[in-house]
Amino acid sequence: MRNPTGRQLRFGAELRKLRERAGLSSTEAGQLLGIKQAQVSNMEAGRVGVSPERVHTIACHYDCSDKPLIHALAAMTSERKRGWWEQYRELLPNSLLDLAELEHHARSLRASTTARIPGLLQTREYALEIFRQAVTELSPPDIEHRLSFRIKRQAILYDENTPTPYEAIVHEAALRMQVGGPAATRQQLQHLLDMSDRDHITLRAITFEAGAYPGSGQSIFYAYGPVPQLDTVHLDQAHGLAFLDAEAQLHKYRSLFERIDAVALAPEKTRDLVRNVMREL
């Protein structure tokens, strides 16, 4: 198999967690399953495919009785088709492809940002200016690849049948920052209002008056899986993207979002704030 995707790596990591909770070495697991230790290692590294039947067999031998988790892992094995993001492989960092794959399969998404509008809600003009100001200067072709990739990622919000539920909590600083100038900023703010009209999108803001609040120093994205154990936190950092899925990390960021919720404006008050910012431009 070619290099596994982020989702395949996550599936393998979950198999490893099940084995470790059972107190088994990879050699012992192989003996129980009737396969070689190397095959166990390859499954846990996401390098080989695993059938849904094998997932249930593994869960049985590992004494795992968490049926929702088992069914969710079995469902992951039937989703082997690679998505539209594959056309960008070798054009963009693999972490960006993993992000698109994560968003595509998420049951719902949450974001909290301080200095920028979340990528899934950015206009083309806003995103273009962000890429032009990247820490590492990008060539025109690189900018175009990243721009088209970002716009295609947003398709999950426009699906006519099952659009992905999305909540964005945006600090007032991001609303007031004139990215691309007043006209582009006004267009971006109107886009936020238009998107927040959709039933599956919730926009909330945190004002300057709220002062310091938990998580204010970073952009946080939370992707909900079919079961809580398969949730993922994505952090957008200057040196690249980071994906977190350890149980303690997930608990930490769930709690963090609860505290962020406590200081964010209600959706209608957020819309009033956006309109006020637009009038001041």
TORKOL-4160 file (C-alpha; in steps of 0.2 Angstrom, whole numbers, padded with zeros to 4 digits, m for minus):
281
<pt num="1" X="0000" Y="0000" Z="0000"/>
<pt num="2" X="0006" Y="0018" Z="m0004"/>
<pt num="3" X="0008" Y="0030" Z="0011"/>
<pt num="4" X="m0007" Y="0029" Z="0022"/>
<pt num="5" X="m0018" Y="0044" Z="0024"/>
<pt num="6" X="m0022" Y="0052" Z="0041"/>
<pt num="7" X="m0038" Y="0043" Z="0042"/>
<pt num="8" X="m0029" Y="0026" Z="0039"/>
<pt num="9" X="m0016" Y="0030" Z="0052"/>
<pt num="10" X="m0030" Y="0035" Z="0065"/>
<pt num="11" X="m0039" Y="0018" Z="0061"/>
<pt num="12" X="m0022" Y="0009" Z="0064"/>
<pt num="13" X="m0019" Y="0019" Z="0080"/>
<pt num="14" X="m0036" Y="0014" Z="0087"/>
<pt num="15" X="m0033" Y="m0004" Z="0084"/>
<pt num="16" X="m0016" Y="m0002" Z="0094"/>
<pt num="17" X="m0026" Y="0006" Z="0108"/>
<pt num="18" X="m0038" Y="m0009" Z="0109"/>
<pt num="19" X="m0023" Y="m0021" Z="0109"/>
<pt num="20" X="m0014" Y="m0011" Z="0123"/>
<pt num="21" X="m0030" Y="m0010" Z="0134"/>
<pt num="22" X="m0031" Y="m0029" Z="0132"/>
<pt num="23" X="m0013" Y="m0030" Z="0139"/>
<pt num="24" X="m0007" Y="m0039" Z="0124"/>
<pt num="25" X="0009" Y="m0038" Z="0114"/>
<pt num="26" X="0009" Y="m0038" Z="0095"/>
<pt num="27" X="0016" Y="m0055" Z="0095"/>
<pt num="28" X="0002" Y="m0061" Z="0107"/>
<pt num="29" X="m0011" Y="m0053" Z="0097"/>
<pt num="30" X="m0005" Y="m0061" Z="0081"/>
<pt num="31" X="m0006" Y="m0078" Z="0090"/>
<pt num="32" X="m0024" Y="m0075" Z="0095"/>
<pt num="33" X="m0029" Y="m0069" Z="0077"/>
<pt num="34" X="m0019" Y="m0083" Z="0068"/>
<pt num="35" X="m0008" Y="m0070" Z="0059"/>
<pt num="36" X="0011" Y="m0065" Z="0060"/>
<pt num="37" X="0016" Y="m0051" Z="0072"/>
<pt num="38" X="0022" Y="m0041" Z="0056"/>
<pt num="39" X="0004" Y="m0041" Z="0050"/>
<pt num="40" X="m0002" Y="m0034" Z="0067"/>
<pt num="41" X="0011" Y="m0021" Z="0066"/>
<pt num="42" X="0006" Y="m0016" Z="0048"/>
<pt num="43" X="m0013" Y="m0015" Z="0052"/>
<pt num="44" X="m0009" Y="m0004" Z="0067"/>
<pt num="45" X="0002" Y="0007" Z="0055"/>
<pt num="46" X="m0012" Y="0009" Z="0043"/>
<pt num="47" X="m0002" Y="0000" Z="0029"/>
<pt num="48" X="m0014" Y="m0014" Z="0025"/>
<pt num="49" X="m0033" Y="m0015" Z="0023"/>
<pt num="50" X="m0044" Y="m0023" Z="0036"/>
<pt num="51" X="m0061" Y="m0030" Z="0033"/>
<pt num="52" X="m0076" Y="m0026" Z="0044"/>
<pt num="53" X="m0077" Y="m0044" Z="0049"/>
<pt num="54" X="m0059" Y="m0043" Z="0055"/>
<pt num="55" X="m0062" Y="m0028" Z="0065"/>
<pt num="56" X="m0076" Y="m0038" Z="0075"/>
<pt num="57" X="m0064" Y="m0053" Z="0076"/>
<pt num="58" X="m0051" Y="m0042" Z="0083"/>
<pt num="59" X="m0063" Y="m0034" Z="0096"/>
<pt num="60" X="m0068" Y="m0051" Z="0102"/>
<pt num="61" X="m0051" Y="m0057" Z="0105"/>
<pt num="62" X="m0046" Y="m0041" Z="0113"/>
<pt num="63" X="m0062" Y="m0042" Z="0125"/>
<pt num="64" X="m0068" Y="m0025" Z="0119"/>
<pt num="65" X="m0087" Y="m0023" Z="0123"/>
<pt num="66" X="m0089" Y="m0005" Z="0117"/>
<pt num="67" X="m0101" Y="m0009" Z="0102"/>
<pt num="68" X="m0103" Y="0009" Z="0096"/>
<pt num="69" X="m0084" Y="0010" Z="0094"/>
<pt num="70" X="m0082" Y="m0007" Z="0086"/>
<pt num="71" X="m0096" Y="m0002" Z="0073"/>
<pt num="72" X="m0088" Y="0014" Z="0070"/>
<pt num="73" X="m0071" Y="0006" Z="0067"/>
<pt num="74" X="m0079" Y="m0007" Z="0056"/>
<pt num="75" X="m0087" Y="0007" Z="0046"/>
<pt num="76" X="m0071" Y="0016" Z="0043"/>
<pt num="77" X="m0064" Y="0000" Z="0034"/>
<pt num="78" X="m0077" Y="0001" Z="0021"/>
<pt num="79" X="m0073" Y="0019" Z="0016"/>
<pt num="80" X="m0057" Y="0015" Z="0006"/>
<pt num="81" X="m0061" Y="0027" Z="m0008"/>
<pt num="82" X="m0049" Y="0042" Z="m0009"/>
<pt num="83" X="m0057" Y="0058" Z="m0011"/>
<pt num="84" X="m0055" Y="0074" Z="m0021"/>
<pt num="85" X="m0040" Y="0080" Z="m0011"/>
<pt num="86" X="m0030" Y="0066" Z="m0019"/>
<pt num="87" X="m0027" Y="0077" Z="m0034"/>
<pt num="88" X="m0017" Y="0089" Z="m0024"/>
<pt num="89" X="m0005" Y="0075" Z="m0017"/>
<pt num="90" X="0013" Y="0081" Z="m0021"/>
<pt num="91" X="0006" Y="0099" Z="m0024"/>
<pt num="92" X="0002" Y="0102" Z="m0005"/>
<pt num="93" X="0008" Y="0096" Z="0011"/>
<pt num="94" X="0001" Y="0079" Z="0016"/>
<pt num="95" X="m0006" Y="0087" Z="0032"/>
<pt num="96" X="m0018" Y="0098" Z="0022"/>
<pt num="97" X="m0025" Y="0083" Z="0013"/>
<pt num="98" X="m0027" Y="0074" Z="0030"/>
<pt num="99" X="m0037" Y="0090" Z="0036"/>
<pt num="100" X="m0049" Y="0089" Z="0021"/>
<pt num="101" X="m0051" Y="0070" Z="0024"/>
<pt num="102" X="m0055" Y="0074" Z="0042"/>
<pt num="103" X="m0068" Y="0087" Z="0038"/>
<pt num="104" X="m0076" Y="0076" Z="0025"/>
<pt num="105" X="m0079" Y="0062" Z="0037"/>
<pt num="106" X="m0083" Y="0073" Z="0052"/>
<pt num="107" X="m0101" Y="0072" Z="0059"/>
<pt num="108" X="m0099" Y="0090" Z="0065"/>
<pt num="109" X="m0086" Y="0104" Z="0066"/>
<pt num="110" X="m0082" Y="0118" Z="0078"/>
<pt num="111" X="m0069" Y="0131" Z="0077"/>
<pt num="112" X="m0062" Y="0145" Z="0088"/>
<pt num="113" X="m0051" Y="0158" Z="0081"/>
<pt num="114" X="m0044" Y="0175" Z="0087"/>
<pt num="115" X="m0035" Y="0184" Z="0072"/>
<pt num="116" X="m0043" Y="0176" Z="0057"/>
<pt num="117" X="m0059" Y="0171" Z="0050"/>
<pt num="118" X="m0060" Y="0151" Z="0050"/>
<pt num="119" X="m0054" Y="0144" Z="0033"/>
<pt num="120" X="m0071" Y="0136" Z="0029"/>
<pt num="121" X="m0080" Y="0153" Z="0030"/>
<pt num="122" X="m0067" Y="0163" Z="0021"/>
<pt num="123" X="m0071" Y="0172" Z="0004"/>
<pt num="124" X="m0059" Y="0169" Z="m0011"/>
<pt num="125" X="m0052" Y="0187" Z="m0009"/>
<pt num="126" X="m0049" Y="0185" Z="0010"/>
<pt num="127" X="m0040" Y="0168" Z="0008"/>
<pt num="128" X="m0029" Y="0175" Z="m0006"/>
<pt num="129" X="m0023" Y="0189" Z="0005"/>
<pt num="130" X="m0019" Y="0177" Z="0019"/>
<pt num="131" X="m0009" Y="0166" Z="0007"/>
<pt num="132" X="0000" Y="0181" Z="0000"/>
<pt num="133" X="0006" Y="0185" Z="0018"/>
<pt num="134" X="0011" Y="0167" Z="0023"/>
<pt num="135" X="0026" Y="0166" Z="0034"/>
<pt num="136" X="0036" Y="0156" Z="0020"/>
<pt num="137" X="0033" Y="0166" Z="0004"/>
<pt num="138" X="0023" Y="0156" Z="m0008"/>
<pt num="139" X="0025" Y="0156" Z="m0027"/>
<pt num="140" X="0010" Y="0160" Z="m0038"/>
<pt num="141" X="0007" Y="0142" Z="m0043"/>
<pt num="142" X="0008" Y="0137" Z="m0024"/>
<pt num="143" X="m0005" Y="0151" Z="m0020"/>
<pt num="144" X="m0017" Y="0145" Z="m0033"/>
<pt num="145" X="m0016" Y="0127" Z="m0027"/>
<pt num="146" X="m0019" Y="0132" Z="m0009"/>
<pt num="147" X="m0033" Y="0144" Z="m0014"/>
<pt num="148" X="m0043" Y="0131" Z="m0025"/>
<pt num="149" X="m0040" Y="0118" Z="m0011"/>
<pt num="150" X="m0047" Y="0129" Z="0002"/>
<pt num="151" X="m0063" Y="0133" Z="m0008"/>
<pt num="152" X="m0065" Y="0115" Z="m0012"/>
<pt num="153" X="m0064" Y="0111" Z="0007"/>
<pt num="154" X="m0079" Y="0122" Z="0009"/>
<pt num="155" X="m0091" Y="0111" Z="m0001"/>
<pt num="156" X="m0095" Y="0101" Z="0015"/>
<pt num="157" X="m0105" Y="0116" Z="0020"/>
<pt num="158" X="m0115" Y="0117" Z="0004"/>
<pt num="159" X="m0120" Y="0099" Z="0002"/>
<pt num="160" X="m0139" Y="0099" Z="m0003"/>
<pt num="161" X="m0143" Y="0083" Z="0006"/>
<pt num="162" X="m0132" Y="0082" Z="0022"/>
<pt num="163" X="m0122" Y="0098" Z="0025"/>
<pt num="164" X="m0109" Y="0096" Z="0039"/>
<pt num="165" X="m0115" Y="0106" Z="0055"/>
<pt num="166" X="m0103" Y="0119" Z="0059"/>
<pt num="167" X="m0100" Y="0131" Z="0073"/>
<pt num="168" X="m0088" Y="0145" Z="0072"/>
<pt num="169" X="m0083" Y="0156" Z="0087"/>
<pt num="170" X="m0073" Y="0171" Z="0081"/>
<pt num="171" X="m0065" Y="0185" Z="0091"/>
<pt num="172" X="m0069" Y="0203" Z="0087"/>
<pt num="173" X="m0051" Y="0206" Z="0082"/>
<pt num="174" X="m0053" Y="0194" Z="0067"/>
<pt num="175" X="m0069" Y="0203" Z="0062"/>
<pt num="176" X="m0061" Y="0220" Z="0063"/>
<pt num="177" X="m0044" Y="0216" Z="0054"/>
<pt num="178" X="m0045" Y="0223" Z="0037"/>
<pt num="179" X="m0038" Y="0208" Z="0027"/>
<pt num="180" X="m0036" Y="0214" Z="0009"/>
<pt num="181" X="m0043" Y="0231" Z="0013"/>
<pt num="182" X="m0060" Y="0239" Z="0017"/>
<pt num="183" X="m0069" Y="0232" Z="0002"/>
<pt num="184" X="m0063" Y="0214" Z="0004"/>
<pt num="185" X="m0066" Y="0215" Z="0023"/>
<pt num="186" X="m0084" Y="0221" Z="0020"/>
<pt num="187" X="m0087" Y="0207" Z="0007"/>
<pt num="188" X="m0080" Y="0194" Z="0020"/>
<pt num="189" X="m0091" Y="0200" Z="0034"/>
<pt num="190" X="m0107" Y="0200" Z="0022"/>
<pt num="191" X="m0102" Y="0182" Z="0018"/>
<pt num="192" X="m0102" Y="0178" Z="0037"/>
<pt num="193" X="m0119" Y="0185" Z="0038"/>
<pt num="194" X="m0125" Y="0175" Z="0023"/>
<pt num="195" X="m0118" Y="0159" Z="0029"/>
<pt num="196" X="m0125" Y="0161" Z="0047"/>
<pt num="197" X="m0142" Y="0161" Z="0039"/>
<pt num="198" X="m0140" Y="0143" Z="0035"/>
<pt num="199" X="m0148" Y="0131" Z="0048"/>
<pt num="200" X="m0133" Y="0120" Z="0050"/>
<pt num="201" X="m0120" Y="0135" Z="0053"/>
<pt num="202" X="m0119" Y="0144" Z="0069"/>
<pt num="203" X="m0108" Y="0160" Z="0071"/>
<pt num="204" X="m0104" Y="0167" Z="0088"/>
<pt num="205" X="m0092" Y="0181" Z="0092"/>
<pt num="206" X="m0081" Y="0185" Z="0107"/>
<pt num="207" X="m0079" Y="0204" Z="0110"/>
<pt num="208" X="m0064" Y="0214" Z="0116"/>
<pt num="209" X="m0074" Y="0218" Z="0132"/>
<pt num="210" X="m0074" Y="0199" Z="0136"/>
<pt num="211" X="m0055" Y="0201" Z="0140"/>
<pt num="212" X="m0044" Y="0186" Z="0141"/>
<pt num="213" X="m0052" Y="0170" Z="0139"/>
<pt num="214" X="m0047" Y="0151" Z="0138"/>
<pt num="215" X="m0039" Y="0147" Z="0122"/>
<pt num="216" X="m0037" Y="0165" Z="0116"/>
<pt num="217" X="m0019" Y="0162" Z="0110"/>
<pt num="218" X="m0023" Y="0149" Z="0097"/>
<pt num="219" X="m0034" Y="0143" Z="0083"/>
<pt num="220" X="m0043" Y="0127" Z="0088"/>
<pt num="221" X="m0053" Y="0116" Z="0077"/>
<pt num="222" X="m0063" Y="0101" Z="0084"/>
<pt num="223" X="m0070" Y="0087" Z="0072"/>
<pt num="224" X="m0083" Y="0076" Z="0080"/>
<pt num="225" X="m0082" Y="0058" Z="0075"/>
<pt num="226" X="m0096" Y="0045" Z="0075"/>
<pt num="227" X="m0091" Y="0041" Z="0093"/>
<pt num="228" X="m0082" Y="0052" Z="0106"/>
<pt num="229" X="m0066" Y="0041" Z="0105"/>
<pt num="230" X="m0064" Y="0046" Z="0086"/>
<pt num="231" X="m0065" Y="0064" Z="0089"/>
<pt num="232" X="m0050" Y="0074" Z="0083"/>
<pt num="233" X="m0042" Y="0091" Z="0088"/>
<pt num="234" X="m0034" Y="0101" Z="0074"/>
<pt num="235" X="m0022" Y="0115" Z="0079"/>
<pt num="236" X="m0016" Y="0128" Z="0065"/>
<pt num="237" X="0001" Y="0133" Z="0070"/>
<pt num="238" X="0015" Y="0143" Z="0062"/>
<pt num="239" X="0026" Y="0128" Z="0059"/>
<pt num="240" X="0012" Y="0117" Z="0052"/>
<pt num="241" X="m0004" Y="0108" Z="0057"/>
<pt num="242" X="m0006" Y="0097" Z="0072"/>
<pt num="243" X="m0019" Y="0083" Z="0075"/>
<pt num="244" X="m0022" Y="0077" Z="0092"/>
<pt num="245" X="m0033" Y="0062" Z="0097"/>
<pt num="246" X="m0027" Y="0055" Z="0114"/>
<pt num="247" X="m0041" Y="0053" Z="0126"/>
<pt num="248" X="m0034" Y="0066" Z="0138"/>
<pt num="249" X="m0031" Y="0079" Z="0124"/>
<pt num="250" X="m0049" Y="0077" Z="0118"/>
<pt num="251" X="m0056" Y="0079" Z="0136"/>
<pt num="252" X="m0045" Y="0095" Z="0138"/>
<pt num="253" X="m0052" Y="0103" Z="0122"/>
<pt num="254" X="m0070" Y="0098" Z="0125"/>
<pt num="255" X="m0068" Y="0107" Z="0142"/>
<pt num="256" X="m0059" Y="0122" Z="0134"/>
<pt num="257" X="m0074" Y="0124" Z="0121"/>
<pt num="258" X="m0086" Y="0124" Z="0136"/>
<pt num="259" X="m0077" Y="0138" Z="0144"/>
<pt num="260" X="m0076" Y="0147" Z="0127"/>
<pt num="261" X="m0095" Y="0145" Z="0125"/>
<pt num="262" X="m0097" Y="0154" Z="0142"/>
<pt num="263" X="m0090" Y="0171" Z="0135"/>
<pt num="264" X="m0096" Y="0170" Z="0117"/>
<pt num="265" X="m0111" Y="0181" Z="0111"/>
<pt num="266" X="m0127" Y="0173" Z="0106"/>
<pt num="267" X="m0129" Y="0171" Z="0087"/>
<pt num="268" X="m0141" Y="0186" Z="0085"/>
<pt num="269" X="m0130" Y="0197" Z="0095"/>
<pt num="270" X="m0115" Y="0191" Z="0085"/>
<pt num="271" X="m0124" Y="0196" Z="0069"/>
<pt num="272" X="m0127" Y="0213" Z="0076"/>
<pt num="273" X="m0109" Y="0215" Z="0080"/>
<pt num="274" X="m0104" Y="0210" Z="0062"/>
<pt num="275" X="m0116" Y="0223" Z="0055"/>
<pt num="276" X="m0109" Y="0236" Z="0067"/>
<pt num="277" X="m0091" Y="0232" Z="0061"/>
<pt num="278" X="m0097" Y="0233" Z="0043"/>
<pt num="279" X="m0105" Y="0251" Z="0045"/>
<pt num="280" X="m0088" Y="0257" Z="0053"/>
<pt num="281" X="m0078" Y="0252" Z="0038"/>
